[in-house]
Amino acid sequence: MIHLKLFASLRELTGTGEEVLALPDHVETLAQLRELLRSRDSRWSEALDPQRAIRGAINQRMAQESDPVRDGDEVAFFPPVTGG
């Protein structure tokens, strides 16, 4: 099981801010998790579209698409944040 969190526009588009989900055996990386989530429905597909600038974090550390995702991880997806 992983703890999934979505922030800002991703939360708005998908209609969920967080959930716990079973991690399928074939999902080993952040990129594979993103693709799995995109397959849920059109809202998820739009929110996590590869053309969108989306950041990912695993256990509150910025992550690359190739980073491994394991049972027990907290995984977050969020749009880039700008400040001023």
PyMOL commands that place a pseudoatom at each C-alpha (Angstrom):
pseudoatom trace, name=CA, resn=MET, resi=1, chain=A, elem=C, hetatm=0, pos=[0.000, 0.000, 0.000]
pseudoatom trace, name=CA, resn=ILE, resi=2, chain=A, elem=C, hetatm=0, pos=[1.124, 3.546, -0.718]
pseudoatom trace, name=CA, resn=HIS, resi=3, chain=A, elem=C, hetatm=0, pos=[-0.265, 6.818, 0.529]
pseudoatom trace, name=CA, resn=LEU, resi=4, chain=A, elem=C, hetatm=0, pos=[-1.006, 8.986, -2.525]
pseudoatom trace, name=CA, resn=LYS, resi=5, chain=A, elem=C, hetatm=0, pos=[-1.403, 12.758, -2.257]
pseudoatom trace, name=CA, resn=LEU, resi=6, chain=A, elem=C, hetatm=0, pos=[-2.453, 15.220, -4.950]
pseudoatom trace, name=CA, resn=PHE, resi=7, chain=A, elem=C, hetatm=0, pos=[-2.172, 18.978, -4.618]
pseudoatom trace, name=CA, resn=ALA, resi=8, chain=A, elem=C, hetatm=0, pos=[-3.604, 22.161, -6.158]
pseudoatom trace, name=CA, resn=SER, resi=9, chain=A, elem=C, hetatm=0, pos=[-5.028, 21.747, -9.673]
pseudoatom trace, name=CA, resn=LEU, resi=10, chain=A, elem=C, hetatm=0, pos=[-4.380, 17.987, -9.629]
pseudoatom trace, name=CA, resn=ARG, resi=11, chain=A, elem=C, hetatm=0, pos=[-6.648, 17.631, -6.598]
pseudoatom trace, name=CA, resn=GLU, resi=12, chain=A, elem=C, hetatm=0, pos=[-9.285, 19.765, -8.308]
pseudoatom trace, name=CA, resn=LEU, resi=13, chain=A, elem=C, hetatm=0, pos=[-9.160, 17.847, -11.596]
pseudoatom trace, name=CA, resn=THR, resi=14, chain=A, elem=C, hetatm=0, pos=[-9.288, 14.372, -10.041]
pseudoatom trace, name=CA, resn=GLY, resi=15, chain=A, elem=C, hetatm=0, pos=[-11.664, 15.210, -7.209]
pseudoatom trace, name=CA, resn=THR, resi=16, chain=A, elem=C, hetatm=0, pos=[-9.399, 13.675, -4.583]
pseudoatom trace, name=CA, resn=GLY, resi=17, chain=A, elem=C, hetatm=0, pos=[-6.614, 14.975, -2.377]
pseudoatom trace, name=CA, resn=GLU, resi=18, chain=A, elem=C, hetatm=0, pos=[-5.343, 11.731, -0.968]
pseudoatom trace, name=CA, resn=GLU, resi=19, chain=A, elem=C, hetatm=0, pos=[-5.949, 8.024, -0.823]
pseudoatom trace, name=CA, resn=VAL, resi=20, chain=A, elem=C, hetatm=0, pos=[-4.322, 4.765, 0.119]
pseudoatom trace, name=CA, resn=LEU, resi=21, chain=A, elem=C, hetatm=0, pos=[-3.910, 2.318, -2.711]
pseudoatom trace, name=CA, resn=ALA, resi=22, chain=A, elem=C, hetatm=0, pos=[-2.447, -1.101, -3.288]
pseudoatom trace, name=CA, resn=LEU, resi=23, chain=A, elem=C, hetatm=0, pos=[0.672, -0.952, -5.413]
pseudoatom trace, name=CA, resn=PRO, resi=24, chain=A, elem=C, hetatm=0, pos=[0.482, -3.505, -8.248]
pseudoatom trace, name=CA, resn=ASP, resi=25, chain=A, elem=C, hetatm=0, pos=[3.555, -5.696, -8.692]
pseudoatom trace, name=CA, resn=HIS, resi=26, chain=A, elem=C, hetatm=0, pos=[4.247, -4.301, -12.176]
pseudoatom trace, name=CA, resn=VAL, resi=27, chain=A, elem=C, hetatm=0, pos=[4.476, -0.703, -10.913]
pseudoatom trace, name=CA, resn=GLU, resi=28, chain=A, elem=C, hetatm=0, pos=[8.066, -0.099, -9.863]
pseudoatom trace, name=CA, resn=THR, resi=29, chain=A, elem=C, hetatm=0, pos=[8.764, 3.574, -10.678]
pseudoatom trace, name=CA, resn=LEU, resi=30, chain=A, elem=C, hetatm=0, pos=[7.141, 6.968, -10.297]
pseudoatom trace, name=CA, resn=ALA, resi=31, chain=A, elem=C, hetatm=0, pos=[6.550, 7.068, -14.071]
pseudoatom trace, name=CA, resn=GLN, resi=32, chain=A, elem=C, hetatm=0, pos=[4.773, 3.708, -13.997]
pseudoatom trace, name=CA, resn=LEU, resi=33, chain=A, elem=C, hetatm=0, pos=[2.588, 4.872, -11.112]
pseudoatom trace, name=CA, resn=ARG, resi=34, chain=A, elem=C, hetatm=0, pos=[1.675, 8.015, -13.038]
pseudoatom trace, name=CA, resn=GLU, resi=35, chain=A, elem=C, hetatm=0, pos=[0.656, 5.908, -16.049]
pseudoatom trace, name=CA, resn=LEU, resi=36, chain=A, elem=C, hetatm=0, pos=[-1.395, 3.561, -13.863]
pseudoatom trace, name=CA, resn=LEU, resi=37, chain=A, elem=C, hetatm=0, pos=[-3.254, 6.509, -12.371]
pseudoatom trace, name=CA, resn=ARG, resi=38, chain=A, elem=C, hetatm=0, pos=[-3.813, 8.042, -15.827]
pseudoatom trace, name=CA, resn=SER, resi=39, chain=A, elem=C, hetatm=0, pos=[-5.604, 4.849, -16.883]
pseudoatom trace, name=CA, resn=ARG, resi=40, chain=A, elem=C, hetatm=0, pos=[-8.344, 5.376, -14.274]
pseudoatom trace, name=CA, resn=ASP, resi=41, chain=A, elem=C, hetatm=0, pos=[-10.500, 7.779, -16.297]
pseudoatom trace, name=CA, resn=SER, resi=42, chain=A, elem=C, hetatm=0, pos=[-10.399, 10.972, -18.348]
pseudoatom trace, name=CA, resn=ARG, resi=43, chain=A, elem=C, hetatm=0, pos=[-10.042, 13.239, -15.303]
pseudoatom trace, name=CA, resn=TRP, resi=44, chain=A, elem=C, hetatm=0, pos=[-6.925, 11.396, -14.141]
pseudoatom trace, name=CA, resn=SER, resi=45, chain=A, elem=C, hetatm=0, pos=[-5.604, 11.169, -17.684]
pseudoatom trace, name=CA, resn=GLU, resi=46, chain=A, elem=C, hetatm=0, pos=[-5.912, 14.934, -18.103]
pseudoatom trace, name=CA, resn=ALA, resi=47, chain=A, elem=C, hetatm=0, pos=[-4.498, 15.759, -14.669]
pseudoatom trace, name=CA, resn=LEU, resi=48, chain=A, elem=C, hetatm=0, pos=[-1.406, 13.578, -15.070]
pseudoatom trace, name=CA, resn=ASP, resi=49, chain=A, elem=C, hetatm=0, pos=[-0.884, 14.028, -18.808]
pseudoatom trace, name=CA, resn=PRO, resi=50, chain=A, elem=C, hetatm=0, pos=[2.827, 13.699, -19.703]
pseudoatom trace, name=CA, resn=GLN, resi=51, chain=A, elem=C, hetatm=0, pos=[2.652, 17.080, -21.469]
pseudoatom trace, name=CA, resn=ARG, resi=52, chain=A, elem=C, hetatm=0, pos=[1.818, 18.811, -18.181]
pseudoatom trace, name=CA, resn=ALA, resi=53, chain=A, elem=C, hetatm=0, pos=[4.622, 19.964, -15.931]
pseudoatom trace, name=CA, resn=ILE, resi=54, chain=A, elem=C, hetatm=0, pos=[4.028, 17.787, -12.886]
pseudoatom trace, name=CA, resn=ARG, resi=55, chain=A, elem=C, hetatm=0, pos=[6.422, 17.308, -9.999]
pseudoatom trace, name=CA, resn=GLY, resi=56, chain=A, elem=C, hetatm=0, pos=[6.611, 14.168, -7.921]
pseudoatom trace, name=CA, resn=ALA, resi=57, chain=A, elem=C, hetatm=0, pos=[7.856, 13.437, -4.440]
pseudoatom trace, name=CA, resn=ILE, resi=58, chain=A, elem=C, hetatm=0, pos=[8.458, 10.173, -2.639]
pseudoatom trace, name=CA, resn=ASN, resi=59, chain=A, elem=C, hetatm=0, pos=[8.502, 10.320, 1.149]
pseudoatom trace, name=CA, resn=GLN, resi=60, chain=A, elem=C, hetatm=0, pos=[8.618, 14.135, 0.999]
pseudoatom trace, name=CA, resn=ARG, resi=61, chain=A, elem=C, hetatm=0, pos=[11.689, 14.258, -1.245]
pseudoatom trace, name=CA, resn=MET, resi=62, chain=A, elem=C, hetatm=0, pos=[11.624, 15.464, -4.825]
pseudoatom trace, name=CA, resn=ALA, resi=63, chain=A, elem=C, hetatm=0, pos=[11.720, 12.474, -7.147]
pseudoatom trace, name=CA, resn=GLN, resi=64, chain=A, elem=C, hetatm=0, pos=[12.564, 11.690, -10.749]
pseudoatom trace, name=CA, resn=GLU, resi=65, chain=A, elem=C, hetatm=0, pos=[10.291, 9.656, -13.019]
pseudoatom trace, name=CA, resn=SER, resi=66, chain=A, elem=C, hetatm=0, pos=[12.749, 6.740, -12.795]
pseudoatom trace, name=CA, resn=ASP, resi=67, chain=A, elem=C, hetatm=0, pos=[12.836, 6.652, -8.977]
pseudoatom trace, name=CA, resn=PRO, resi=68, chain=A, elem=C, hetatm=0, pos=[11.471, 3.479, -7.385]
pseudoatom trace, name=CA, resn=VAL, resi=69, chain=A, elem=C, hetatm=0, pos=[8.117, 3.395, -5.598]
pseudoatom trace, name=CA, resn=ARG, resi=70, chain=A, elem=C, hetatm=0, pos=[7.709, 0.804, -2.856]
pseudoatom trace, name=CA, resn=ASP, resi=71, chain=A, elem=C, hetatm=0, pos=[5.026, -0.383, -0.481]
pseudoatom trace, name=CA, resn=GLY, resi=72, chain=A, elem=C, hetatm=0, pos=[4.761, 1.980, 2.464]
pseudoatom trace, name=CA, resn=ASP, resi=73, chain=A, elem=C, hetatm=0, pos=[5.866, 5.052, 0.500]
pseudoatom trace, name=CA, resn=GLU, resi=74, chain=A, elem=C, hetatm=0, pos=[4.082, 8.372, 0.536]
pseudoatom trace, name=CA, resn=VAL, resi=75, chain=A, elem=C, hetatm=0, pos=[3.864, 9.609, -3.054]
pseudoatom trace, name=CA, resn=ALA, resi=76, chain=A, elem=C, hetatm=0, pos=[2.776, 13.126, -3.960]
pseudoatom trace, name=CA, resn=PHE, resi=77, chain=A, elem=C, hetatm=0, pos=[2.094, 14.757, -7.305]
pseudoatom trace, name=CA, resn=PHE, resi=78, chain=A, elem=C, hetatm=0, pos=[1.784, 18.523, -7.669]
pseudoatom trace, name=CA, resn=PRO, resi=79, chain=A, elem=C, hetatm=0, pos=[2.145, 21.269, -10.252]
pseudoatom trace, name=CA, resn=PRO, resi=80, chain=A, elem=C, hetatm=0, pos=[5.256, 23.457, -10.140]
pseudoatom trace, name=CA, resn=VAL, resi=81, chain=A, elem=C, hetatm=0, pos=[4.952, 26.243, -7.613]
pseudoatom trace, name=CA, resn=THR, resi=82, chain=A, elem=C, hetatm=0, pos=[5.985, 29.791, -8.321]
pseudoatom trace, name=CA, resn=GLY, resi=83, chain=A, elem=C, hetatm=0, pos=[6.530, 32.464, -5.760]
pseudoatom trace, name=CA, resn=GLY, resi=84, chain=A, elem=C, hetatm=0, pos=[7.147, 36.101, -5.675]
for i in range(1, 84): cmd.bond("trace and resi %d" % i, "trace and resi %d" % (i + 1))
show_as sticks, trace
zoom trace
